[in-house]
Amino acid sequence: MKLLSVNLGSARQVPYTSQPEGLTGIDKRPADGPVRVAAPGPKGTGASGLAGDAVCHLRHHGGDDQAVYAYAREDLDTWERELGRSLANGCFGENLTTDGLDVSGALIGERWRIGSEVVLEVTSGRIPCNTFQGHLGERGWVRRFTQKGATGAYLRVIEPGEIQAGDPVEIVHRPDHGVTAAMQFRAVTTERELLPRLLAAGEALHSETLAQAREYVARHGA
């Protein structure tokens, strides 16, 4: 398992985002060398966990629980075949394009060591938005991405440091609760009855998902 690329985005103006100034950093491109990774701070003020990576809509993106976004090259390859077009590393807005790693099937709380320094922890799947759809230019993309459920994973930074393309990825901790990024995604989108099952992942969950699951149980029971 390894990193194929570490991808960074620059802020640019587009007509398809709800960000007040019309800016997005979703169009990410592979970096040429090492990139510093660190916890960016709370959502709403903290942006990307990668130095030099633009996060423009802080209401919905960035922050400690969404510091880094990873997507598997294998899933990009599947989408290439289905869409009939080339998809470059970073084109889904992912910071890390991986090889040999089941990213959507990663467990909440699973920890990856990347290179010799960085440790990241899986917190949630990625919910598609209109900016993602506009960036790809695929009609009905939000619905299609949701139906497929190959969501990739957001991660928080446990140990900071530098990473670069070619670094090995090692799973150094894997919980036994069975709650995956893909399950979390389904629970907060199309299968809300799954929300109680997410509580097995505890504090490793994205804080917003944890609050949703607790509220659901309080209203409907487990």
Backbone torsions as a table, in degrees:
resi	resn	phi	psi	omega
1	MET	NA	135.8	-177.1
2	LYS	-155.7	167.8	172.1
3	LEU	-86.8	126.9	172.4
4	LEU	-83.3	-35.4	178.7
5	SER	-158.7	153.7	170.5
6	VAL	-112.6	121.6	-166.8
7	ASN	-114.8	134.8	-178.4
8	LEU	-123.8	147.1	178.8
9	GLY	-119.8	147.9	174.0
10	SER	-106.2	146.3	178.8
11	ALA	-65.5	130.1	174.4
12	ARG	-143.4	154.7	-176.3
13	GLN	-88.0	133.2	-179.6
14	VAL	-140.0	161.5	-179.2
15	PRO	-87.8	-3.3	-169.1
16	TYR	-113.1	16.6	178.1
17	THR	-111.6	153.2	176.4
18	SER	-89.9	0.3	177.0
19	GLN	-61.0	132.9	-170.3
20	PRO	-52.4	-37.8	-179.9
21	GLU	-90.1	1.5	-179.8
22	GLY	74.8	26.5	-176.0
23	LEU	-105.7	147.2	174.4
24	THR	-147.4	150.9	174.1
25	GLY	-114.3	22.0	-172.9
26	ILE	-68.6	-25.9	-177.3
27	ASP	-81.2	87.1	-173.7
28	LYS	-97.3	144.0	-177.9
29	ARG	-125.3	148.1	-179.9
30	PRO	-59.6	134.7	177.1
31	ALA	-78.6	151.8	-177.9
32	ASP	-80.5	-26.4	-175.6
33	GLY	-141.8	-160.6	-178.3
34	PRO	-63.1	148.1	179.5
35	VAL	-127.9	133.0	178.5
36	ARG	-77.7	135.6	179.6
37	VAL	-122.4	130.9	178.8
38	ALA	-156.5	157.4	176.9
39	ALA	-63.0	129.0	-173.9
40	PRO	-87.0	-13.6	-175.2
41	GLY	109.3	176.5	-173.8
42	PRO	-62.4	152.3	175.9
43	LYS	-61.2	139.3	-176.7
44	GLY	104.5	-28.3	175.5
45	THR	-126.0	-38.7	177.0
46	GLY	-77.7	143.2	-178.5
47	ALA	-107.5	-121.1	-178.3
48	SER	-84.5	152.7	173.7
49	GLY	-81.9	-4.1	-178.4
50	LEU	-108.0	127.6	178.3
51	ALA	-61.3	132.0	178.0
52	GLY	87.5	3.3	-179.1
53	ASP	-103.7	125.3	-177.0
54	ALA	-84.5	130.5	167.4
55	VAL	-122.4	118.6	-169.1
56	CYS	-101.0	-32.3	-175.8
57	HIS	-105.5	84.2	-171.8
58	LEU	-70.0	-15.8	176.6
59	ARG	-65.6	-35.0	-174.8
60	HIS	-112.4	-19.6	-172.4
61	HIS	-128.0	160.4	177.2
62	GLY	79.2	-175.9	-176.3
63	GLY	93.6	167.9	-172.1
64	ASP	-58.2	-38.8	-177.4
65	ASP	-78.8	-11.4	177.6
66	GLN	-130.8	41.7	-173.9
67	ALA	-68.8	-33.4	-175.4
68	VAL	-139.4	139.1	176.3
69	TYR	-118.1	128.6	-178.7
70	ALA	-117.8	144.7	176.5
71	TYR	-142.1	141.3	-176.5
72	ALA	-80.4	136.1	175.7
73	ARG	-60.9	-32.9	179.0
74	GLU	-61.0	-38.6	178.0
75	ASP	-72.1	-36.5	174.1
76	LEU	-61.1	-39.3	179.6
77	ASP	-64.2	-39.8	177.0
78	THR	-62.2	-44.4	177.8
79	TRP	-64.1	-36.0	176.5
80	GLU	-56.6	-45.8	-179.4
81	ARG	-65.8	-39.9	-177.5
82	GLU	-72.8	-35.7	-177.7
83	LEU	-90.4	-17.1	-179.4
84	GLY	69.5	36.2	-179.0
85	ARG	-151.1	160.7	178.8
86	SER	-79.8	140.3	178.2
87	LEU	-127.7	109.4	-177.4
88	ALA	-76.1	155.4	172.9
89	ASN	-55.2	131.7	-179.9
90	GLY	94.6	-10.1	-173.2
91	CYS	-72.3	-16.5	174.3
92	PHE	-89.6	7.6	-177.6
93	GLY	81.7	12.5	-178.3
94	GLU	-80.1	142.9	175.1
95	ASN	-78.3	-35.2	-177.7
96	LEU	-121.8	122.8	170.7
97	THR	-103.1	119.6	-171.4
98	THR	-106.3	162.3	176.1
99	ASP	-130.9	127.7	176.0
100	GLY	84.0	13.0	-175.2
101	LEU	-124.6	129.9	176.9
102	ASP	-82.7	88.9	-172.1
103	VAL	-70.8	-48.6	-179.5
104	SER	-65.9	-27.1	178.4
105	GLY	-89.3	4.3	178.4
106	ALA	-67.5	145.2	-179.0
107	LEU	-81.7	142.5	172.8
108	ILE	-60.4	128.6	-175.8
109	GLY	91.3	-7.0	174.9
110	GLU	-64.9	138.3	-177.6
111	ARG	-115.9	136.0	179.1
112	TRP	-115.3	130.8	167.8
113	ARG	-94.8	126.9	-179.1
114	ILE	-117.5	121.6	-174.2
115	GLY	66.6	-147.4	-176.2
116	SER	-99.6	-9.7	-170.9
117	GLU	-121.4	-44.8	-165.6
118	VAL	-84.2	135.4	170.2
119	VAL	-124.5	127.8	179.5
120	LEU	-119.5	154.3	-178.9
121	GLU	-127.9	130.2	-178.8
122	VAL	-69.5	132.1	-178.8
123	THR	-118.4	-30.4	-173.1
124	SER	-174.0	170.0	168.3
125	GLY	-87.5	176.5	-178.3
126	ARG	-103.6	128.2	176.7
127	ILE	-91.1	125.5	-178.5
128	PRO	-72.0	153.1	-178.5
129	CYS	-135.0	175.4	-179.8
130	ASN	-65.5	-29.7	176.5
131	THR	-63.4	-42.1	177.1
132	PHE	-61.1	-45.4	179.5
133	GLN	-63.4	-44.4	179.7
134	GLY	-65.3	-37.6	179.6
135	HIS	-63.2	-43.2	-179.8
136	LEU	-78.8	-26.2	-179.1
137	GLY	71.1	28.8	179.5
138	GLU	-106.8	119.7	178.7
139	ARG	-61.8	133.4	178.7
140	GLY	70.5	21.4	-173.0
141	TRP	-64.6	-40.7	-178.9
142	VAL	-57.8	-46.7	178.9
143	ARG	-64.3	-43.3	-176.7
144	ARG	-66.4	-43.9	178.6
145	PHE	-63.0	-40.6	179.8
146	THR	-64.8	-43.1	-179.5
147	GLN	-63.7	-37.6	-178.8
148	LYS	-71.7	-41.2	175.8
149	GLY	76.8	9.8	173.7
150	ALA	-84.7	79.3	-162.1
151	THR	-87.8	-15.5	-170.9
152	GLY	72.8	-170.6	-176.5
153	ALA	-144.5	138.5	166.8
154	TYR	-87.0	148.6	-179.1
155	LEU	-136.9	149.7	171.4
156	ARG	-101.4	158.4	-177.9
157	VAL	-92.2	119.5	176.7
158	ILE	-94.1	-44.9	177.2
159	GLU	-130.7	120.7	-177.5
160	PRO	-78.2	170.8	177.6
161	GLY	157.3	-159.2	-179.6
162	GLU	-112.6	144.6	174.7
163	ILE	-133.7	161.4	176.2
164	GLN	-157.0	165.9	178.4
165	ALA	-55.6	138.3	-179.8
166	GLY	95.2	-13.4	178.8
167	ASP	-61.7	140.8	174.1
168	PRO	-71.7	150.4	174.5
169	VAL	-116.9	126.1	179.8
170	GLU	-123.4	131.5	174.2
171	ILE	-82.2	111.7	-174.5
172	VAL	-101.1	-11.9	175.4
173	HIS	-151.9	131.6	178.8
174	ARG	-134.9	111.7	179.9
175	PRO	-64.5	168.7	-178.1
176	ASP	-110.4	16.9	-175.5
177	HIS	-85.8	-17.7	177.3
178	GLY	80.8	5.9	-179.5
179	VAL	-88.1	110.2	-176.9
180	THR	-96.8	167.7	174.2
181	ALA	-59.8	-39.5	179.4
182	ALA	-65.3	-39.2	177.7
183	MET	-66.0	-43.3	177.7
184	GLN	-58.0	-42.7	179.2
185	PHE	-60.1	-47.6	179.8
186	ARG	-63.4	-37.2	-177.3
187	ALA	-65.5	-34.0	-177.8
188	VAL	-95.3	-0.6	-179.9
189	THR	-119.5	-73.1	-169.4
190	THR	-107.4	-15.3	-175.3
191	GLU	-133.3	69.2	-174.5
192	ARG	-64.9	-16.9	176.2
193	GLU	-66.0	-13.4	176.9
194	LEU	-80.6	-11.6	-173.8
195	LEU	-53.9	-43.4	179.4
196	PRO	-59.1	-32.9	-179.1
197	ARG	-67.1	-24.0	-179.4
198	LEU	-67.0	-24.9	-175.4
199	LEU	-62.0	-18.6	176.3
200	ALA	-62.2	-24.0	179.9
201	ALA	-82.2	-14.1	173.6
202	GLY	59.9	-141.6	-174.0
203	GLU	-67.8	-11.2	176.8
204	ALA	-69.5	-22.1	177.7
205	LEU	-61.9	150.2	166.3
206	HIS	-49.0	133.6	-173.5
207	SER	-58.5	-34.6	179.5
208	GLU	-68.9	-38.7	177.9
209	THR	-67.4	-41.4	178.5
210	LEU	-58.7	-42.9	178.4
211	ALA	-64.6	-41.1	178.4
212	GLN	-61.6	-45.2	-178.3
213	ALA	-64.1	-42.2	179.6
214	ARG	-65.9	-39.3	178.8
215	GLU	-65.4	-42.0	179.3
216	TYR	-60.7	-45.1	-180.0
217	VAL	-64.7	-38.8	179.2
218	ALA	-63.4	-34.0	-178.6
219	ARG	-86.3	-39.5	-170.1
220	HIS	-115.5	-11.0	-175.1
221	GLY	84.4	170.1	-178.0
222	ALA	-84.3	NA	NA
